[in-house]
């Protein structure tokens, strides 16, 4: 192990990306681990900044080449994963990794990094609030909202497998608590 890993996972819409962005603005020597995915880019997203956008065929080719630390087919032909080269890139820069990943990916990363990782599950106040947040994004279809809410019920069942469950009922409070937990972990 060359550095530490901070892993944030949550159901879609729970606020993990906002919390991760907040932590990246702090002086914690963290660098965002850019995941690879096969889904289409959303408005405003950039390849190599938000994700490494790959076609389904490119993603499957990289799987066959054992290029991923972990990967998952989250929905049919909708792959997400962590490239080994991305982990090395961050560690070569002398920084610690921070991940913004789905729940299965978070648990896989926690298992891989062991004691060198802090895995935090961001919990929404309720499924109803989660649904409101997803609808307010204006990026989701009715079908995708229903699919994400269905998945959220499953994801909430494994939250206790994470090192810490962070309730995001007040974003400012959640950001402050995340900072405290991460800072304490990195100082060890």
N, C-alpha and C positions, 0 to 999 in steps of 0.2 A: 504494500500500500504506500502510495506516495503522498496522499493528502486525505482530507476528510470529505464526507458527502452529507449534504443536508437535503432531505427528500420531503417534498410536499405533495400530498395526494388528497383527493376529494372527489365527490361527485361533481359533474359538470355544473358550473354556476355557483359553487359554494364560496368562491372568492380566493382560491389558492393563487391564481396568477397575479391578482392585485397585491396580495401579501408578499409574494416572491419579488415582485417589482419593487415594493417598498424596501425589502431587505437588501436588494442589490444597490439601492441608493445610500445605504449605510456604509460605514467604514469597517467591513467585516472580512475583507479579502476573499469575497465570493465571486464566482463567475458562473453565469447561467449555462447549464448543459443543454445544448440545443438538440432536441429530439428529432428523429426522422419520422415522416409520416407519408401516407399515400393518399390522404384526403386532399380535396382542392383547397387552394389558398382562399382565405377569407379576405374581405376588403381591408386594405392597409397592412396586410402581412407581407413579410419579405423572406425570400429564400436565404438561408444562412444566418438569419437573425432570429426569426420566430420559430422556424422549423427548417429542416432540410426536406424539401418537398420532392418526393420520388414517385414515379409511376408504380402501379402495382407490380409490373414486371421487374422494374429496377429493385423494388423492395425485396421481392422473392429471390432475385439473383444474389443480393447481399446476404440474405438468410442462408442461402446455399453456400456462400463463401465464408460463413461463420464470422461475419463482420459486426454482429450485434452482441452486446453484453446481455441484453434482454430485449424481447419484442413480443407483441401481442396483436392478434387480429381482433380489434375491439368490436367492430361490426363487419359484416361481409365485405371483403376487399378494402377494408379501412384499417390499415396497419399503422402501428406506432412502435417505436423502439429507440434504444440508446446505442449509438455506434461506439465501438471500442475506441476508434480514432478520436472521437469527441472527448472522451474521458482523458485520454493521453494528452490531447491538445491543452486542456485546462490545467492538468497537473504540470505539464511542461512550462506553463506560465507562472508556476509557483503559487497558484491560487487553489482554494477549496471549491468543490462543485456544489451547485444548488440545482435541484431538479424540480420541475413542475410536471408531474406525470399522473396518469390514471392510477387507480387503487391497486390493480394487479401488478402493474409495472413498479409501483412503489414498494410493494411487498417483495417482489423479485430483487429489486435493488438493495433493499434492506438485508435480505439473505446474502447477497453477493458481498456487500461491503462489511457486514457484521458490525463489530464494535467501532468501526471507523465511520459509521453512519448514524444520523439522527433522523428518524422517520416520523413525520408529523401528519396526522389526518385532520383536515379542516372540515369541521362539521357545520352544516347550515342550521339555523334555528329550527327549521321545520321543512318538510317536503313541499308544503304550500309556498313558503318563501322562496325555495329553490325554483319552483315552477315559475313564480313571478319574475325572478332574476333571468331565467332562460328566455322568457317571452320578451323581456325588456331589451334584450340584446339585438333584436331585429335581424338575427342571422339564422334563426331556427324555423323550420317548418313545423306544422302541427305533428307530423309523423316523427320528426326528430325530437321534439319536446317529449312526446309520449315515450319514445325509446329511451331517452336520457333519464326520465323520471323512473321508469321501470328498472333501469340499471342502478339508479341511486339507491333504491330500496335494498338491492343486493349488496352494494358497496358499504352501506351503513352497518351491515351485519358483521363486517370484519374490522371495524375501526379499532377494536381493542388489541389487534395484532400490531398496531403501531406503537411507537415509544411514547407518543403524546397525542391526545385528542384536543384540538384547539377549536373552541366554539366561536363561530363568526356571527355573533348577533349584533355586534357593534364593531365596525371595521377598524376604527382607531384603537380600540382596546385590543382587538385581535392582533393588529400590527405590533403594538407594544409588547404583548405577551410573546409573540413569535420572535421578536428581537431578543428579549430576555433569554428565552430557551436556546436560541441559536448561538448567541454570544457566549453563554455559559458552556455550551457543548464545545465550541471552537477553542475556548480558553483551557480546556482540560489537557 
